[in-house]
């Protein structure tokens, strides 16, 4: 477990806001360019869209939000290394157990449905008529 204590940074600098606004404008420009060049080849349209997305991500990467995202990603990768994945045999055995339990539960529910249907339709409704 990561014992580092972080204090939330609620102050966003003016430059960070400017970078984020520029990134959003670049993203909107890429989307606009994709539709503006509707008559051109798909390669050009895709390139304009990809350039807008990549440019926006690159600009966002240098803001405080981008630094927090990079920190989050690196800590997530560190945590993923701690996972103990089940072996193939354990996965197969667990799957078989789940399938058996699902089959048994479905049989029990089917029997309850049949019993309630018989009680309601055959016993209760026929005895009144």
C-alpha positions in Angstrom: 0.0 0.0 0.0 1.2 3.4 -0.8 1.5 5.4 2.5 2.2 8.7 0.9 -0.4 11.3 2.0 -1.4 13.9 -0.6 -3.1 17.2 0.0 -5.5 18.1 -2.7 -4.3 21.0 -4.9 -7.3 23.2 -5.3 -5.3 26.1 -6.8 -4.9 25.9 -10.6 -2.5 28.3 -12.1 -3.5 30.7 -14.8 -1.1 29.0 -17.2 -2.7 25.6 -16.5 -6.1 27.1 -17.4 -4.7 28.6 -20.6 -3.1 25.3 -21.5 -6.3 23.4 -20.9 -8.4 25.9 -22.9 -5.9 25.6 -25.7 -6.1 21.8 -25.5 -9.9 22.0 -25.7 -9.7 24.3 -28.7 -7.2 22.0 -30.4 -9.5 19.1 -29.8 -12.5 21.0 -31.2 -10.4 22.1 -34.1 -9.5 18.5 -34.9 -13.2 17.4 -34.8 -14.2 20.4 -36.9 -11.4 19.6 -39.4 -12.6 16.1 -39.6 -16.0 17.3 -40.8 -14.7 20.2 -42.8 -12.7 17.9 -45.0 -15.7 15.6 -45.6 -15.0 15.4 -49.4 -11.3 14.5 -48.9 -9.8 11.1 -48.3 -10.4 9.2 -45.1 -6.7 9.2 -44.4 -6.5 13.0 -44.4 -9.7 13.3 -42.3 -8.4 10.7 -39.8 -5.0 12.5 -39.7 -6.6 15.8 -38.8 -8.7 14.2 -36.1 -5.7 12.3 -34.7 -3.6 15.4 -34.8 -6.2 17.3 -32.8 -6.6 14.5 -30.2 -2.8 14.0 -29.8 -2.1 17.7 -29.6 -4.8 18.2 -27.0 -3.4 15.3 -24.9 0.1 16.6 -25.3 -0.9 20.0 -24.1 -2.9 18.5 -21.2 0.1 16.4 -20.2 2.0 19.6 -19.1 -0.7 20.9 -16.7 -1.2 20.1 -13.1 -4.1 17.8 -14.2 -1.7 16.0 -16.5 0.9 15.6 -13.8 -1.8 14.1 -11.5 -2.9 11.8 -14.3 0.7 10.6 -14.9 1.2 10.0 -11.2 -2.1 8.1 -11.1 -1.1 5.9 -14.1 2.3 5.1 -12.6 0.9 4.2 -9.2 -1.8 2.1 -11.0 0.9 0.2 -12.8 2.8 -0.3 -9.5 -0.4 -1.7 -7.9 -1.1 -4.0 -10.9 2.3 -5.7 -10.3 1.0 -6.8 -6.9 -1.9 -8.8 -8.3 -1.6 -12.5 -7.9 -3.5 -13.9 -10.9 -5.1 -17.4 -10.7 -3.5 -20.3 -12.6 -5.3 -21.9 -15.5 -6.3 -24.9 -13.4 -7.8 -22.6 -10.7 -9.7 -20.6 -13.3 -11.1 -23.8 -14.9 -12.1 -25.3 -11.6 -13.8 -22.1 -10.5 -15.7 -21.9 -13.8 -16.9 -25.4 -13.5 -18.1 -24.8 -9.9 -19.9 -21.7 -11.0 -21.6 -23.5 -13.9 -22.7 -26.3 -11.6 -24.2 -23.9 -9.0 -26.0 -21.9 -11.7 -27.5 -25.2 -13.1 -28.6 -26.3 -9.6 -30.1 -22.9 -8.8 -31.9 -22.8 -12.1 -33.4 -26.2 -11.4 -34.6 -25.1 -8.0 -36.2 -22.0 -9.4 -37.8 -24.0 -12.1 -39.3 -26.4 -9.6 -40.5 -23.5 -7.4 -42.1 -21.9 -10.5 -43.8 -25.2 -11.5 -45.1 -25.7 -7.9 -46.5 -22.2 -7.6 -48.1 -22.4 -11.0 -49.7 -25.7 -10.1 -50.9 -24.4 -6.7 -52.3 -21.2 -8.2 -53.7 -22.4 -11.5 -54.9 -25.9 -10.7 -55.7 -25.9 -6.9 -56.8 -22.4 -6.1 -58.6 -21.3 -9.3 -60.3 -24.7 -10.0 -61.6 -25.1 -6.5 -63.5 -21.8 -6.8 -65.3 -22.7 -10.0 
